[in-house]
Amino acid sequence: MSLKPLRIALPLVCAALAAGFSTMGQAAQHGPEEAAKQMKALVPGAGLEASLFALEPMVVNPTNLDIDAKGRVWVTEGANYRTFQKWGKLRPEGDRILILADTNGDGTADQQTVFYQGQDVNAALGICVLGNKVIVSCSPNVLVFTDEDGDGKSDKKEVLFTGIAGADHDHAVHAFVFGPDGKMYFNFGNAGRQLKRPDGSPVKDRYGRDINDSGRPFRQGMVFRSNIDGSDVEVLGHNFRNNVEVCVDSFGRMWQSDNDDDGNKGVRINYVMDFGNFGYTDEMTGAGWGQKRTNWEQDIPSRHWHLNDPGVVPNLLLTGGGSPTGIMFYEGKLLPTQYQNAIIHCDAGPRVVRAYPPKADGAGYKAEIVNVLTSTDNWYRPSDVCTAPDGSLYIADWNDAGVGGHNMADQKLETMTGRIYRVAPQGSGPKATVPKLDLTSASGCAAALKSPNGATRYLAWTQLNAMQAKAKSELEKLWKSNDQDVRARAWNLLARIKGSEQQYVDAAAGDKNEAIRALALRYTRAEKRETLPVIKKLMNDPSAQVRRECALSLYRDASPEAAQLWAALAKQYDGKDRWYLEALGIGADGHEDACLEAYLSAVGNSWNTAAGRDIIWRSRSKKTPA
């Protein structure tokens, strides 16, 4: 039977999870004594320990979290998970956005503040704290709350985006994250379908295309970048199923997970290559992965993502069956080295938080799997993870017999559970430290920019960017340091000092670090600066990572010179690196005929090689019809 692409989740998750749903015994999981038993079932990764920061009734059904510069934990709850179910309106006033704080320094939350409560944040799937503003993702809206007087309560609510489908659904709009470039990154799953402005008008990308899943050109779940005010929206990747959150490292590289059609052992981790198609449905027809096609894959997990189709970006990892949830990129130094510079990812299905430290592999990446926190308790369901100012991790636990499928076991508010754990190096104890901030001086802001905590870096970035040239000397110190993450953060600000942009583009393009050289291209592309001079400088770079960014920077550039540069990059394809091939295909988008003509002219009769055949196979030129 042919499988159709799904716009909604299957009514049940895979059998192993569905079997876990039961209302029996839910009270036995509730309260501090049961929480203590569950703590003993936790299995931290090598060199780590876990402590309990918060539990019910202080917090229940945590769906997403963020941590501010003061070390306070912000949580969205899902007590009203699935309002169409008989238990779906347990809180008539609506779900809550909470601030949890440890005021006495013992490592556990002792203060709860309800920042906001309402029906418009029921089971919200994302929260992002930006100073006194909080972005909450809850289809059909993305809401911006402002605390104008600093009392921990929302004083103003505004709509940033609306019209997003998937209300009351896990495949809807997910959390926003602040990037090192001062922009916001976010995504929605395949139930989201579209973005609209507060007035109901469709959001268009910078090429004038409506952002929706009509297949012209975008399909299914998508990844976005925009200015903080919601302007200049770009679609940076599409054709995902349920990509729950996107995370961004200091070089602007995006990482996320994606859930398969439940039960097909095809959960994946992706490096989001700019403008890529990620293959959940057929790019041309929208057909589901189960529909027979030419050269379809032998194994179902690969077939699920159309990996043999031209125009599909490869996966970083396949992790098997699961129900992936929150994700982040860890750039702290507190945890042992095997967890540093790694994607940290929650999967509530197999009950695990994992680290995936990516390593460059040609034009793409490879990664190993390192467990961070697992449990032998069947109610452990990690829903999100975030880095605190001291570099420790906080993990939200939905805490239920099952996950997803529009279902939950604890269907009574009085017995509903929820946990927040802190993960730190073994022997460090439960108490977190919060470094003092000085945001009044360039030196203080530069110190804050080194923080592993995103909310702290946001405050530092905003102040340093406002200082412009007055911050240059302090940023130069960071730029000249040995910490490559910090160098990238500093460079992103130096390159935005008015009048100094080209100086720092040139400096990055000539840097010894391939990731910094690639950053120069990523910056010029995103900022709509002249990319061709930078491409000319780097088109023969020994690093395939850099040449990949050269190719991507030619996306929709129809100038004659762009086609010639594309051909020069195509001649360097080795016939093996699929990441590089897909970057070439993306770079030819919008000028496919000119690019292929330039390549064929450059290689002449020598086109019939493994590399040449691949380039023709991937081409969307009129000479290479499907």
Secondary structure, 3 states (H helix, E strand, C coil): CCCCCCCCCCCCCCHHHHCCCCCCCCHHHCCHHHHHHHHHHEEECCCEEEEEEEECCCCCCEEEEEECCCCCEEEEECCCCCCCCCCCCCCCCCEEEEEEECCCCCCCCCEEEEEEEEHHHCCCCEEEEECCEEEEEECCEEEEEECCCCCCCCCEEEEEEECCCCCCCCCCECCCEECCCCCEEEEECCCCCECECCCCCECECCCCCECECCCCCCCCEEEEEECCCCCCCEEEEEEECECCCEEECCCCCEEEEEECCCCCCCEEEEECCCCEECCCCCCCCCCCCCCCCCCCCCCHHHHHCCCCCCCCCCCCEEEECCCEEEEEEECCCCCCHHHCCEEEEEECCCCEEEEECEEEECCEEEECCEEEEEECCCCCCEEEEEECCCCCEEEEECCCCCCCCCCCCCCCHHHCCCEEEEEEECCCCCCCCCCCCCCCCHHHHHHHHCCCCHHHHHHHHHHHHHHHHHHHHHHHHHHCCCCHHHHHHHHHHHCCCCCCHHHHHHHHHCCCCHHHHHHHHHHHHHCCCCCHHHHHHHCCCCCHHHHHHHHHCCCCCCCHHHHHHHHHHHCCCCCCCHHHHHHHHHHCCCCHHHHHHHHHHHHHHHHCCHHHHHHHHHCCCCCCCC
